[in-house]
Amino acid sequence: MTTTSNASVATGALEPVPFWEAFRYWLKLGFISFGGPAGQISMMHQELVEKRRWISEHRFLHALNYCMVLPGPEAIQLAIYIGWLMHGVLGGIVAGVMFFLPALILLISLSWIYIAFGDMPAIAGILYGIKPAVTAIVVFAAYRIGSKALKNGVLWALAAAAFVAIFAFDVPFPLIVFGAAILGAIGGRIAPDKFKSGGGHGASDKSYGPALIDDHTPVPDHARFSWVRVATFLAIGIALGLAVFGWLFAVYGWQGTLTQMGWFFTKAAFLTIGGAYAVLPYVYQGGVEHYGWLTGPQMIDGLALGETTPGPLIMVVTYVGFIGGWTKQVFGADWLGVSGIAGALVATFFTFLPSFLFILIGGPAVEASRHDIKLAAPLTAITAAVVGVIINLAVFFAWHVLWPQASQAAPFAGRFEWFAVIVGIAAFLALWRFKVDIMKVIGACAAAGLVWQFMLKPLGI
Protein backbone atom coordinates (compact mmCIF):
# COMPACT_ATOMS: atom_id res chain seq x y z
CA MET A 1 0.00 0.00 0.00
CA THR A 2 1.46 3.37 -1.03
CA THR A 3 1.38 6.07 1.61
CA THR A 4 0.09 9.55 0.91
CA SER A 5 3.56 11.03 1.17
CA ASN A 6 5.11 8.39 -1.10
CA ALA A 7 2.51 9.08 -3.74
CA SER A 8 3.12 12.78 -3.40
CA VAL A 9 6.85 12.40 -3.93
CA ALA A 10 6.23 10.23 -6.97
CA THR A 11 4.13 12.95 -8.59
CA GLY A 12 6.45 15.76 -7.50
CA ALA A 13 3.77 17.43 -5.35
CA LEU A 14 4.62 17.36 -1.67
CA GLU A 15 1.43 17.45 0.36
CA PRO A 16 1.30 17.83 4.15
CA VAL A 17 1.37 14.51 5.96
CA PRO A 18 -1.98 13.85 7.68
CA PHE A 19 -1.69 13.66 11.46
CA TRP A 20 -3.10 10.14 11.65
CA GLU A 21 -0.67 8.87 9.04
CA ALA A 22 2.18 10.16 11.20
CA PHE A 23 0.47 8.64 14.27
CA ARG A 24 0.44 5.20 12.63
CA TYR A 25 4.10 5.50 11.72
CA TRP A 26 5.21 6.48 15.25
CA LEU A 27 3.16 3.62 16.72
CA LYS A 28 4.71 1.17 14.25
CA LEU A 29 8.18 2.46 15.15
CA GLY A 30 7.47 1.76 18.80
CA PHE A 31 6.94 -1.92 18.00
CA ILE A 32 9.92 -2.42 15.68
CA SER A 33 12.58 -0.14 17.20
CA PHE A 34 15.10 -2.81 18.17
CA GLY A 35 18.85 -2.38 17.98
CA GLY A 36 19.51 0.44 20.40
CA PRO A 37 19.92 4.14 19.50
CA ALA A 38 22.02 3.50 16.39
CA GLY A 39 19.49 1.05 14.99
CA GLN A 40 16.53 3.28 15.87
CA ILE A 41 18.08 6.37 14.30
CA SER A 42 18.95 4.33 11.22
CA MET A 43 15.33 3.14 10.95
CA MET A 44 14.01 6.70 11.14
CA HIS A 45 16.54 7.92 8.59
CA GLN A 46 15.71 5.17 6.14
CA GLU A 47 11.96 5.66 6.46
CA LEU A 48 11.59 9.43 6.94
CA VAL A 49 14.54 10.74 4.89
CA GLU A 50 15.03 8.15 2.16
CA LYS A 51 11.57 6.67 1.57
CA ARG A 52 8.76 8.92 2.76
CA ARG A 53 10.71 12.20 2.28
CA TRP A 54 9.05 13.83 5.26
CA ILE A 55 12.31 15.59 6.16
CA SER A 56 15.57 16.30 4.32
CA GLU A 57 18.95 14.81 5.17
CA HIS A 58 20.27 18.17 6.38
CA ARG A 59 17.29 18.95 8.61
CA PHE A 60 17.34 15.39 10.00
CA LEU A 61 21.02 15.68 10.96
CA HIS A 62 20.50 19.20 12.27
CA ALA A 63 17.87 17.87 14.67
CA LEU A 64 20.01 14.86 15.57
CA ASN A 65 23.05 17.01 16.39
CA TYR A 66 20.93 18.91 18.90
CA CYS A 67 19.57 15.71 20.43
CA MET A 68 23.10 14.32 20.73
CA VAL A 69 24.17 17.08 23.12
CA LEU A 70 21.12 16.71 25.35
CA PRO A 71 20.83 14.48 28.39
CA GLY A 72 18.44 11.67 27.64
CA PRO A 73 17.91 9.05 24.93
CA GLU A 74 18.73 10.73 21.62
CA ALA A 75 16.56 8.43 19.47
CA ILE A 76 13.30 9.23 21.26
CA GLN A 77 14.23 12.92 21.39
CA LEU A 78 14.79 12.87 17.65
CA ALA A 79 11.34 11.34 17.16
CA ILE A 80 9.82 14.03 19.40
CA TYR A 81 11.66 16.73 17.44
CA ILE A 82 10.47 15.54 14.03
CA GLY A 83 6.93 14.94 15.28
CA TRP A 84 6.90 18.45 16.79
CA LEU A 85 8.28 20.01 13.61
CA MET A 86 5.58 18.34 11.53
CA HIS A 87 2.50 18.64 13.75
CA GLY A 88 3.32 20.93 16.63
CA VAL A 89 3.20 20.10 20.32
CA LEU A 90 0.64 17.31 19.90
CA GLY A 91 2.75 15.75 17.15
CA GLY A 92 5.85 15.77 19.36
CA ILE A 93 4.02 14.28 22.33
CA VAL A 94 2.46 11.56 20.19
CA ALA A 95 5.79 10.69 18.54
CA GLY A 96 7.53 10.38 21.91
CA VAL A 97 4.80 8.48 23.72
CA MET A 98 4.25 6.03 20.84
CA PHE A 99 8.01 5.43 20.75
CA PHE A 100 8.13 4.03 24.28
CA LEU A 101 4.54 2.93 24.99
CA PRO A 102 4.83 -0.60 23.49
CA ALA A 103 8.09 -1.15 25.39
CA LEU A 104 6.48 0.11 28.61
CA ILE A 105 3.62 -2.39 28.38
CA LEU A 106 5.91 -5.23 27.31
CA LEU A 107 8.51 -4.58 30.01
CA ILE A 108 5.90 -4.39 32.75
CA SER A 109 4.57 -7.77 31.57
CA LEU A 110 8.04 -9.31 31.33
CA SER A 111 9.04 -7.90 34.72
CA TRP A 112 6.01 -9.53 36.31
CA ILE A 113 6.78 -12.86 34.63
CA TYR A 114 10.42 -12.58 35.68
CA ILE A 115 9.83 -11.90 39.37
CA ALA A 116 6.88 -14.30 39.67
CA PHE A 117 8.26 -17.22 37.62
CA GLY A 118 11.99 -16.48 37.29
CA ASP A 119 12.89 -19.65 39.19
CA MET A 120 11.29 -21.92 36.57
CA PRO A 121 14.00 -24.02 34.87
CA ALA A 122 13.24 -22.84 31.33
CA ILE A 123 13.28 -19.13 32.26
CA ALA A 124 16.36 -19.62 34.45
CA GLY A 125 18.13 -21.30 31.51
CA ILE A 126 17.24 -18.51 29.10
CA LEU A 127 18.49 -15.87 31.53
CA TYR A 128 21.66 -17.87 32.15
CA GLY A 129 22.48 -17.66 28.44
CA ILE A 130 21.46 -14.02 28.01
CA LYS A 131 23.55 -12.68 30.91
CA PRO A 132 26.96 -13.26 29.28
CA ALA A 133 25.50 -11.90 26.04
CA VAL A 134 24.57 -8.69 27.87
CA THR A 135 28.11 -8.45 29.22
CA ALA A 136 29.45 -8.84 25.68
CA ILE A 137 27.04 -6.18 24.42
CA VAL A 138 28.26 -3.72 27.06
CA VAL A 139 31.91 -4.45 26.19
CA PHE A 140 31.09 -3.95 22.52
CA ALA A 141 29.36 -0.66 23.35
CA ALA A 142 32.52 0.52 25.12
CA TYR A 143 34.60 -0.51 22.11
CA ARG A 144 32.26 1.17 19.64
CA ILE A 145 32.11 4.46 21.54
CA GLY A 146 35.77 4.39 22.46
CA SER A 147 36.95 3.77 18.89
CA LYS A 148 35.22 7.00 17.86
CA ALA A 149 35.83 9.12 20.94
CA LEU A 150 39.34 8.29 22.19
CA LYS A 151 41.46 9.92 19.50
CA ASN A 152 44.49 10.89 21.58
CA GLY A 153 46.33 10.24 24.83
CA VAL A 154 44.49 12.95 26.76
CA LEU A 155 41.11 11.39 26.06
CA TRP A 156 42.46 7.92 26.85
CA ALA A 157 43.71 9.29 30.18
CA LEU A 158 40.27 10.75 30.91
CA ALA A 159 38.65 7.40 30.22
CA ALA A 160 41.16 5.62 32.46
CA ALA A 161 40.67 8.17 35.25
CA ALA A 162 36.88 7.76 35.06
CA PHE A 163 37.26 3.97 35.30
CA VAL A 164 39.54 4.18 38.33
CA ALA A 165 37.30 6.75 40.00
CA ILE A 166 34.15 4.65 39.82
CA PHE A 167 35.79 1.21 40.16
CA ALA A 168 38.32 1.83 42.92
CA PHE A 169 36.87 4.82 44.76
CA ASP A 170 33.12 4.43 44.06
CA VAL A 171 32.85 8.07 42.93
CA PRO A 172 29.22 8.89 42.07
CA PHE A 173 28.51 9.07 38.35
CA PRO A 174 27.21 12.69 38.46
CA LEU A 175 30.55 13.87 39.88
CA ILE A 176 32.41 12.06 37.10
CA VAL A 177 30.26 13.75 34.44
CA PHE A 178 30.63 17.14 36.11
CA GLY A 179 34.39 16.76 36.51
CA ALA A 180 34.82 15.66 32.89
CA ALA A 181 32.79 18.63 31.66
CA ILE A 182 34.98 21.06 33.62
CA LEU A 183 38.19 19.43 32.36
CA GLY A 184 36.82 19.53 28.83
CA ALA A 185 35.91 23.21 29.09
CA ILE A 186 39.38 24.06 30.40
CA GLY A 187 41.15 21.72 27.98
CA GLY A 188 39.19 23.12 25.05
CA ARG A 189 40.80 26.50 25.72
CA ILE A 190 44.32 25.29 26.56
CA ALA A 191 44.65 22.50 23.98
CA PRO A 192 41.66 22.68 21.60
CA ASP A 193 43.17 20.11 19.20
CA LYS A 194 43.01 17.48 21.95
CA PHE A 195 39.28 17.96 22.46
CA LYS A 196 37.98 17.88 18.93
CA SER A 197 34.96 15.64 18.69
CA GLY A 198 35.87 12.25 17.30
CA GLY A 199 32.40 10.85 16.85
CA GLY A 200 28.88 12.03 16.54
CA HIS A 201 26.98 12.89 13.44
CA GLY A 202 28.37 15.34 10.97
CA ALA A 203 27.00 16.89 7.83
CA SER A 204 26.15 14.91 4.77
CA ASP A 205 26.09 15.77 1.09
CA LYS A 206 23.58 13.06 0.26
CA SER A 207 20.29 14.06 -1.29
CA TYR A 208 17.21 11.92 -1.79
CA GLY A 209 15.16 14.48 -3.70
CA PRO A 210 12.73 17.14 -2.46
CA ALA A 211 11.30 16.68 1.02
CA LEU A 212 8.26 18.00 2.83
CA ILE A 213 10.56 19.66 5.38
CA ASP A 214 13.40 20.57 3.02
CA ASP A 215 16.69 22.38 3.57
CA HIS A 216 15.13 25.77 2.86
CA THR A 217 11.55 25.12 4.00
CA PRO A 218 10.50 28.04 6.23
CA VAL A 219 10.15 27.32 9.92
CA PRO A 220 6.44 26.75 10.72
CA ASP A 221 4.74 29.21 13.06
CA HIS A 222 4.59 26.76 15.95
CA ALA A 223 8.39 26.25 15.73
CA ARG A 224 9.36 29.92 15.78
CA PHE A 225 11.35 31.04 18.80
CA SER A 226 9.49 33.08 21.38
CA TRP A 227 10.41 33.83 24.98
CA VAL A 228 6.73 33.58 25.82
CA ARG A 229 6.64 30.00 24.49
CA VAL A 230 9.85 29.15 26.35
CA ALA A 231 8.40 30.44 29.62
CA THR A 232 5.05 28.73 28.96
CA PHE A 233 6.45 25.26 28.28
CA LEU A 234 8.98 25.57 31.10
CA ALA A 235 6.21 26.51 33.52
CA ILE A 236 3.92 23.71 32.29
CA GLY A 237 6.72 21.13 32.53
CA ILE A 238 7.79 22.18 36.01
CA ALA A 239 4.18 22.35 37.17
CA LEU A 240 3.44 18.88 35.79
CA GLY A 241 6.49 17.36 37.43
CA LEU A 242 5.90 19.12 40.72
CA ALA A 243 2.21 18.15 40.73
CA VAL A 244 2.97 14.44 40.42
CA PHE A 245 5.92 14.61 42.80
CA GLY A 246 3.96 16.73 45.26
CA TRP A 247 1.11 14.22 45.27
CA LEU A 248 3.56 11.37 45.96
CA PHE A 249 5.14 13.39 48.77
CA ALA A 250 1.76 14.25 50.30
CA VAL A 251 0.54 10.65 50.22
CA TYR A 252 3.72 8.68 51.00
CA GLY A 253 6.08 11.21 52.60
CA TRP A 254 9.64 12.01 51.61
CA GLN A 255 10.95 8.54 52.53
CA GLY A 256 8.19 6.74 50.61
CA THR A 257 9.45 4.40 47.90
CA LEU A 258 7.49 6.06 45.08
CA THR A 259 8.54 9.54 46.24
CA GLN A 260 12.20 8.51 46.29
CA MET A 261 11.79 6.94 42.85
CA GLY A 262 10.40 10.20 41.50
CA TRP A 263 13.34 12.16 42.87
CA PHE A 264 15.96 9.61 41.84
CA PHE A 265 14.79 9.14 38.24
CA THR A 266 14.43 12.88 37.76
CA LYS A 267 18.13 13.18 38.56
CA ALA A 268 18.90 10.21 36.31
CA ALA A 269 17.07 11.90 33.42
CA PHE A 270 19.59 14.74 33.48
CA LEU A 271 22.59 12.39 33.59
CA THR A 272 22.03 10.26 30.51
CA ILE A 273 24.72 12.09 28.51
CA GLY A 274 26.33 9.38 26.42
CA GLY A 275 23.30 7.13 26.21
CA ALA A 276 21.69 4.49 28.36
CA TYR A 277 24.89 2.54 28.97
CA ALA A 278 26.42 5.62 30.57
CA VAL A 279 23.62 6.14 33.09
CA LEU A 280 23.30 2.46 34.05
CA PRO A 281 26.10 2.69 36.63
CA TYR A 282 24.22 5.57 38.29
CA VAL A 283 20.97 3.58 38.24
CA TYR A 284 22.88 0.64 39.72
CA GLN A 285 24.44 2.78 42.46
CA GLY A 286 21.05 4.15 43.44
CA GLY A 287 18.70 1.22 42.81
CA VAL A 288 20.96 -1.54 44.16
CA GLU A 289 23.39 -0.02 46.63
CA HIS A 290 21.53 2.97 48.07
CA TYR A 291 17.81 2.15 47.97
CA GLY A 292 17.92 -1.66 47.77
CA TRP A 293 15.10 -1.81 45.21
CA LEU A 294 16.75 -4.79 43.50
CA THR A 295 19.91 -6.90 43.62
CA GLY A 296 22.95 -6.84 41.35
CA PRO A 297 21.97 -10.04 39.50
CA GLN A 298 18.44 -8.69 39.07
CA MET A 299 19.91 -5.56 37.50
CA ILE A 300 21.76 -7.70 34.95
CA ASP A 301 18.56 -9.61 34.22
CA GLY A 302 16.77 -6.30 33.72
CA LEU A 303 19.28 -5.17 31.14
CA ALA A 304 18.85 -8.53 29.42
CA LEU A 305 15.10 -7.96 29.20
CA GLY A 306 15.69 -4.40 28.01
CA GLU A 307 17.91 -5.63 25.19
CA THR A 308 15.22 -8.02 23.97
CA THR A 309 12.39 -5.47 23.80
CA PRO A 310 11.81 -2.57 21.39
CA GLY A 311 12.14 1.04 22.43
CA PRO A 312 15.01 2.96 24.09
CA LEU A 313 17.37 0.87 26.19
CA ILE A 314 16.88 3.40 29.00
CA MET A 315 13.48 1.70 29.38
CA VAL A 316 15.36 -0.56 31.79
CA VAL A 317 14.27 2.04 34.36
CA THR A 318 10.72 0.69 33.92
CA TYR A 319 11.99 -2.71 35.05
CA VAL A 320 13.92 -1.18 37.96
CA GLY A 321 10.79 0.69 39.07
CA PHE A 322 8.65 -2.44 38.81
CA ILE A 323 11.05 -4.62 40.80
CA GLY A 324 11.49 -1.84 43.36
CA GLY A 325 7.75 -1.37 43.84
CA TRP A 326 7.26 -5.14 44.15
CA THR A 327 10.22 -5.63 46.52
CA LYS A 328 9.25 -2.75 48.80
CA GLN A 329 5.57 -3.83 48.75
CA VAL A 330 4.36 -0.28 48.16
CA PHE A 331 0.69 -1.28 48.52
CA GLY A 332 1.19 -4.26 50.79
CA ALA A 333 1.90 -7.96 50.37
CA ASP A 334 -1.47 -8.63 48.72
CA TRP A 335 -0.93 -6.06 45.95
CA LEU A 336 2.56 -6.81 44.72
CA GLY A 337 1.64 -6.59 41.03
CA VAL A 338 -0.05 -3.21 41.48
CA SER A 339 2.95 -2.04 43.52
CA GLY A 340 5.26 -3.04 40.70
CA ILE A 341 3.16 -1.27 38.07
CA ALA A 342 3.10 1.91 40.17
CA GLY A 343 6.89 1.83 40.49
CA ALA A 344 7.29 1.25 36.75
CA LEU A 345 5.01 4.16 35.84
CA VAL A 346 6.69 6.56 38.27
CA ALA A 347 10.17 5.64 37.01
CA THR A 348 9.13 6.01 33.38
CA PHE A 349 7.28 9.31 33.86
CA PHE A 350 10.12 11.11 35.63
CA THR A 351 12.77 9.68 33.27
CA PHE A 352 11.08 10.84 30.06
CA LEU A 353 9.40 14.11 31.08
CA PRO A 354 12.63 16.15 30.66
CA SER A 355 13.12 14.76 27.13
CA PHE A 356 9.85 16.30 25.99
CA LEU A 357 10.69 19.60 27.66
CA PHE A 358 14.16 19.76 26.09
CA ILE A 359 12.61 19.60 22.61
CA LEU A 360 9.57 21.80 23.15
CA ILE A 361 11.67 24.47 24.89
CA GLY A 362 14.95 24.25 22.96
CA GLY A 363 13.69 23.20 19.52
CA PRO A 364 12.63 26.69 18.38
CA ALA A 365 16.06 28.11 19.25
CA VAL A 366 17.73 25.34 17.26
CA GLU A 367 15.47 25.96 14.28
CA ALA A 368 16.20 29.68 14.50
CA SER A 369 19.95 29.26 14.64
CA ARG A 370 20.46 26.34 12.24
CA HIS A 371 23.95 26.04 13.68
CA ASP A 372 25.57 23.23 15.62
CA ILE A 373 25.58 23.59 19.39
CA LYS A 374 29.00 24.82 20.55
CA LEU A 375 29.71 22.34 23.30
CA ALA A 376 32.31 20.25 21.52
CA ALA A 377 35.11 20.22 24.10
CA PRO A 378 33.06 19.46 27.26
CA LEU A 379 31.03 16.85 25.39
CA THR A 380 34.15 15.20 24.02
CA ALA A 381 35.55 14.97 27.55
CA ILE A 382 32.28 13.59 28.91
CA THR A 383 32.16 10.99 26.14
CA ALA A 384 35.72 9.90 26.99
CA ALA A 385 34.80 9.56 30.66
CA VAL A 386 31.69 7.62 29.70
CA VAL A 387 33.89 5.00 28.00
CA GLY A 388 35.64 4.36 31.32
CA VAL A 389 32.32 4.18 33.16
CA ILE A 390 30.95 1.67 30.65
CA ILE A 391 34.04 -0.51 31.02
CA ASN A 392 33.44 -0.50 34.76
CA LEU A 393 29.88 -1.61 34.11
CA ALA A 394 31.17 -4.47 31.96
CA VAL A 395 33.56 -5.56 34.73
CA PHE A 396 30.71 -5.47 37.24
CA PHE A 397 28.45 -7.55 35.00
CA ALA A 398 31.22 -10.05 34.21
CA TRP A 399 31.95 -10.51 37.91
CA HIS A 400 28.33 -11.32 38.72
CA VAL A 401 27.98 -13.61 35.70
CA LEU A 402 31.20 -15.58 36.21
CA TRP A 403 31.04 -15.80 40.03
CA PRO A 404 27.31 -15.66 40.81
CA GLN A 405 27.81 -16.66 44.46
CA ALA A 406 30.52 -14.07 45.10
CA SER A 407 30.19 -11.06 47.40
CA GLN A 408 32.20 -7.96 48.28
CA ALA A 409 33.70 -9.82 51.23
CA ALA A 410 34.56 -12.89 49.11
CA PRO A 411 34.83 -11.60 45.52
CA PHE A 412 35.80 -14.96 43.98
CA ALA A 413 33.77 -17.34 46.11
CA GLY A 414 31.68 -20.13 44.67
CA ARG A 415 31.66 -21.89 41.34
CA PHE A 416 33.32 -20.29 38.31
CA GLU A 417 30.93 -20.39 35.33
CA TRP A 418 33.22 -21.47 32.50
CA PHE A 419 30.28 -22.05 30.14
CA ALA A 420 29.29 -18.39 30.57
CA VAL A 421 32.83 -17.41 29.51
CA ILE A 422 32.44 -19.36 26.27
CA VAL A 423 29.02 -17.85 25.58
CA GLY A 424 30.25 -14.32 26.33
CA ILE A 425 33.32 -14.61 24.09
CA ALA A 426 31.24 -16.06 21.28
CA ALA A 427 28.70 -13.24 21.64
CA PHE A 428 31.39 -10.56 21.51
CA LEU A 429 33.03 -12.10 18.44
CA ALA A 430 29.64 -12.31 16.72
CA LEU A 431 29.02 -8.61 17.37
CA TRP A 432 32.53 -7.34 16.70
CA ARG A 433 33.99 -9.60 14.03
CA PHE A 434 30.93 -10.85 12.16
CA LYS A 435 28.55 -7.88 12.69
CA VAL A 436 25.66 -10.16 13.72
CA ASP A 437 22.42 -8.42 14.73
CA ILE A 438 22.02 -8.02 18.51
CA MET A 439 18.67 -9.79 18.57
CA LYS A 440 20.12 -12.82 16.80
CA VAL A 441 23.03 -12.91 19.25
CA ILE A 442 20.67 -12.78 22.20
CA GLY A 443 18.47 -15.50 20.69
CA ALA A 444 21.45 -17.79 20.12
CA CYS A 445 22.73 -17.19 23.65
CA ALA A 446 19.29 -17.88 25.11
CA ALA A 447 19.26 -21.20 23.23
CA ALA A 448 22.73 -21.98 24.61
CA GLY A 449 21.39 -21.27 28.08
CA LEU A 450 18.60 -23.80 27.59
CA VAL A 451 21.15 -26.39 26.45
CA TRP A 452 23.16 -25.74 29.59
CA GLN A 453 20.08 -25.88 31.85
CA PHE A 454 18.65 -29.14 30.57
CA MET A 455 21.69 -31.03 29.25
CA LEU A 456 24.97 -29.83 30.78
CA LYS A 457 23.92 -28.73 34.26
CA PRO A 458 22.39 -32.15 35.17
CA LEU A 459 25.77 -33.69 34.27
CA GLY A 460 27.55 -31.34 36.63
CA ILE A 461 29.31 -29.57 33.77
ABEGO torsion letter per residue (X at the ends): XBBAAAAAAAAGBBBBBBAAAAAAAAAAAAAABBGEAAAAAAAAAAAAAAAAGABBAAAAAAAAAAAAABBEBAAAAAAAAAAAAAAEAAAAAAAAAAAAAAAAAAAAAAAAAAAAAAABAAAAAAAAAAAAAAAAAAAAAAAAAAAAABABAAAAAAAAAAAAAAAAAGBBAAAAAAAAAAAAAAAAAABAAAABBABEBBBBABBAEBBABBAABBBBAAABBBAAAAAAAAAAAAAAAAAAAAAAAAAAEAABAAAAAAAAAAAAAAAABGEAAAAAAAAAAAAAAAAGABBAAAAAAAAAAAAABBEBAAAAAAAAAAAAAAAAGAAEAAAAAAAAAAAAAAAAAAAAAAAAAAAAAAAAAAAAAGBBBBAAAAAAAAAAAAAAAAAAAAAAAAAAAABAABBAABAABEBBBAAAAAAAAAAAAAAAAAGBBAAAAAAAAAAAAAAAAAAAAAAGX
